[in-house]
Amino acid sequence: MKIYRLIDANINRVSEGLRILEDIARFVLENKALSKDIREMRHIVRKSFTNHSLLIFRDSQNDIGLNISQNSRLDAKKAVSDLISANFKRVQEGLRSIEEALKILGYFNESKIYEALRFKSYDLEKKFSIRKTLPDTDIYGILGEEFSAGKSNIEITKEMIKANIKIIQYREKNKSKCDKLKDCQAIRKITSVNDVIFIVNDDIDIALAVKADGIHIGQKDMPIEIVKNIASDMIIGLSTHNQKQALEAVEKGADYIGVGPIFNTSTKKNLEKCDGLSFLKWVSENISIPFVAIGGIKESNIATVKKHGGKYFAMISELVGSENIVKKINLIRKKLY
């Protein structure tokens, strides 16, 4: 019966898809738990139905699908995220074919094994996502030793995490590349262990080297289209100062935008003119992607920023310059809630 040929082809298809996902989990994501789950799933697929008729009815030389595939561009991929998505779809569709074909042959119990594997794959796909987004939180912490009263970026990172900060951006304008890299390597380890989003400002090479979660760029930095090609699997943030820039950022595929400066700030020189609170209000009513208010935000004015539509609040000197960062963040949150 040629139905065995269908089952054989799909067991191979599913196993091959799982092997690609296992390799991505192991070598790209370096996620031991996911790699183990995928490997175990692959072995179950291979061992759950081993009827000798699978080989008898195999006919790869006369498979009409080969010629169709070789002359198609529908399976072209541009990024690792595309590879992950395509192979999960391959696995899920193949498992469904195996499941239904086994029922026709009377292997009902075996079909239920493949059904269970299909549902497990849906859960794994969600866990496997290489694309991260900004978490649902409030304060967007930005590092800067220039304003830290002697504390290192490593010390500040640990204090921010202790205060339940979920996003930390590394922003150093005056350090050497070597010093920035050392800082970011250490911070990446700390943020990874604590499930904190780590974003690097400007330095795309360093962000890639330490496998940061994201990169934040300004209007005069490398164009976002190029950044997205270089760092296709990272969160990309873009600073905006007016409505035109905000709309263009969305059109060009930014994952979030910085909005500001909301107030005058001493942490950045040569600021582009911005209507501050009125611009933030417009963004909150017209922009669908996440937006981070930035510029001069302090404990004393953060409630006003929230009233004008703010949800994420980027803070530098107000946090890193505090003697007790945890206490300062707790006081700020009391103003928000």
RODRENVO-617000 format. One record per residue (C-alpha): x, y, z. Coordinates in steps of 0.001 Angstrom, whole numbers, padded with zeros to 6 digits, always signed. Layout:
% residues N
XYZ ...
***
This chain:
% residues 337
+000000+000000+000000 +001381+003368-001042 +000056+004898+002174 +003224+003460+003763 +005222+005566+001330 +003414+008660+002604 +004205+007747+006210 +007861+007014+005421 +008293+010333+003604 +006755+012275+006484 +008751+010509+009188 +011867+011529+007266 +010534+015054+006717 +009671+015530+010397 +012986+014082+011581 +014962+016316+009225 +013040+019373+010400 +013657+018477+014033 +017357+017974+013324 +017635+021503+011920 +015791+022908+014946 +018005+020900+017298 +021128+022306+015646 +019788+025876+015913 +018972+025364+019583 +022433+023921+020201 +024725+026079+018086 +022833+029355+017574 +020683+029779+020661 +022992+027681+022844 +019908+026553+024755 +020572+023180+026366 +016997+022556+027489 +015470+023229+024063 +018137+021177+022323 +017394+018247+024639 +013614+018503+024109 +013960+018555+020331 +016420+015639+020346 +014102+013479+022457 +011188+014338+020194 +013203+013358+017105 +013989+009936+018575 +010317+009304+019405 +009347+010170+015816 +011860+007640+014453 +011049+004826+016880 +007260+004987+017294 +006441+003355+013964 +009037+001070+012367 +007005-001233+010075 +009160-002956+007396 +006695-001776+004717 +008115+001745+005025 +011275+000753+003175 +009477-001563+000767 +007287+001243-000568 +009974+003984-000495 +010565+005376-004012 +012579+008574-003720 +013861+008348-007304 +010366+008751-008716 +009105+011315-006210 +007386+014038-008270 +007870+016461-005372 +011629+016696-006003 +011299+018411-009370 +008605+020752-008044 +010806+021767-005098 +013931+022346-007193 +012069+024738-009467 +010432+026747-006695 +011597+029826-004765 +008803+029630-002215 +011138+028150+000401 +013720+030984+000238 +014824+032244+003661 +016640+035393+004783 +017164+034894+008527 +017451+032270+011259 +013934+033193+012396 +012664+032213+008918 +014475+028879+009231 +012902+028212+012611 +009390+029072+011444 +009654+027014+008257 +010921+023903+010027 +008303+024026+012756 +005642+024178+010027 +007342+021238+008290 +007319+019254+011532 +003710+020052+012400 +002320+019363+008942 +004316+016127+008667 +003114+014909+012045 -000492+015513+011032 +000002+013491+007830 +001550+010600+009771 -001226+010724+012348 -004034+010573+009775 -002349+007924+007594 -001804+005600+010562 -005526+005725+011336 -006310+004481+007822 -004021+001493+008381 -005569+000714+011773 -002635+001865+013905 -004807+003995+016164 -002569+003897+019260 +000479+004858+017232 -001464+007714+015617 -002135+009144+019072 +001626+009235+019765 +002141+011445+016719 -000855+013575+017674 +000694+014208+021090 +004004+015104+019442 +002226+017600+017194 +000733+019405+020171 +004095+019350+021913 +005623+021020+018853 +003192+023928+019148 +004406+024567+022680 +008063+024202+021696 +007641+026675+018839 +006496+029324+021301 +009485+028675+023568 +011822+028534+020585 +011124+032012+019253 +014409+033756+018484 +012690+037134+018123 +012259+038897+021414 +010083+041895+022187 +010046+044463+024945 +008495+042928+028062 +005402+044402+029653 +007128+046591+032211 +007667+050225+033191 +011227+051486+033677 +013767+051170+030877 +017113+051394+032671 +020070+052975+030873 +023648+052570+032080 +026201+055363+032094 +029204+055449+034429 +029672+059172+033753 +026605+059820+035917 +027003+056984+038435 +028910+058607+041295 +031727+056057+041033 +029721+052867+040578 +030644+050539+037725 +028151+049476+035076 +028339+045956+036477 +027357+047148+039965 +024541+049262+038563 +023241+046364+036476 +023036+044148+039544 +021197+046825+041530 +018731+047458+038704 +017969+043759+038437 +017520+043578+042202 +014867+046289+041786 +013104+044176+039123 +014156+046222+036103 +013408+044111+032994 +015168+046190+030299 +018732+047493+030519 +020519+049474+027829 +024281+049897+027677 +025123+053462+026640 +028735+054604+026828 +029954+057344+024493 +033519+057871+025715 +034899+054387+026434 +037154+052440+024099 +035754+049519+022101 +037779+047143+024222 +036346+048480+027483 +032825+048496+026070 +033177+044892+024971 +034395+043773+028405 +031504+045589+030065 +028924+044121+027708 +030263+040575+028004 +029847+040724+031762 +026438+042430+031596 +025167+039929+029008 +025949+037046+031391 +024146+038750+034270 +021077+039709+032233 +020818+036266+030616 +020712+034485+033950 +018071+036922+035243 +015874+036953+032122 +016444+040672+031532 +016396+042204+028038 +019844+043635+027218 +020123+046338+024568 +023326+047962+023296 +023292+051578+022139 +024933+052340+018756 +027649+049637+018743 +026160+046967+016472 +029420+045005+016379 +029477+044700+020166 +025779+043819+020309 +026393+040975+017868 +029571+039837+019622 +027889+039438+023019 +024567+038197+021592 +022594+041087+023044 +018811+041023+022744 +018709+044307+020888 +020374+047381+019456 +019260+051008+019793 +020211+053538+017131 +019735+057258+016541 +018612+059244+013524 +022221+059913+012457 +023452+056347+012956 +023464+053516+010422 +020103+053344+008574 +017645+050992+010203 +017206+048993+006972 +020892+048040+007075 +020829+047346+010816 +017894+044973+010318 +019866+043065+007678 +022918+042783+009913 +021040+042012+013130 +017842+040495+011767 +017021+038551+014926 +017506+041415+017372 +015103+043959+018803 +015760+047204+016913 +014969+050517+018600 +015172+053912+016883 +015195+057346+018490 +012552+059733+017131 +011951+063428+017786 +008912+064278+015680 +005872+062779+013997 +007555+062281+010615 +010429+060290+012147 +008027+058180+014209 +005948+057249+011171 +009056+056442+009126 +010401+054256+011946 +007231+052165+011895 +007297+051941+008095 +010936+050803+008100 +010319+048059+010648 +011530+049369+014007 +010479+047127+016894 +010102+050146+019169 +010901+053857+019123 +012469+056232+021584 +010362+059383+022040 +012009+062564+023214 +013639+064362+024728 +010554+064862+026876 +012336+067418+029090 +015729+069095+029025 +018485+066617+029869 +022172+066826+030710 +022996+063293+029538 +023010+064096+025824 +024544+066978+023886 +023333+068579+020648 +019745+067517+021173 +017351+067602+018238 +014328+069812+018862 +011317+067915+020181 +007877+068984+021365 +008285+066694+024344 +005036+065891+026105 +002819+066872+023161 +004833+064603+020845 +004548+061767+023378 +000784+062273+023538 +000567+062096+019735 +002669+058917+019650 +000462+057257+022274 -002587+057912+020088 -001120+057190+016640 +001765+054701+016861 +001065+050989+017243 +004553+049696+018152 +006028+050119+021663 +007503+053525+022471 +009916+054585+025206 +009769+058092+026647 +013242+059513+027295 +014934+062736+028306 +015000+064382+031714 +012483+061986+033279 +012724+061963+037069 +010785+060864+040114 +009326+064367+040325 +007847+064436+036811 +007251+060811+035827 +003552+060989+036753 +003134+063806+034199 +004854+061675+031540 +002438+058842+032282 -000556+061201+031956 +000634+062089+028457 +000599+058441+027360 +003942+057165+028623 +004264+053461+029376 +008009+052770+029162 +010171+055353+030926 +013886+055533+030064 +016004+056921+032886 +019739+057431+033205 +021117+059901+035753 +018054+059666+038012 +018798+055978+038520 +022545+055458+038149 +023353+058576+040163 +021288+057434+043144 +023074+056291+046285 +020492+053522+046657 +019135+052502+043256 +016672+049960+044621 +015146+052514+046973 +014992+055134+044199 +013184+052755+041830 +010674+051834+044531 +009944+055531+045102 +009530+056115+041358 +007071+053234+041062 +004986+054685+043880 +004494+057728+041651 +003322+055508+038805 +000880+053234+040598 
***
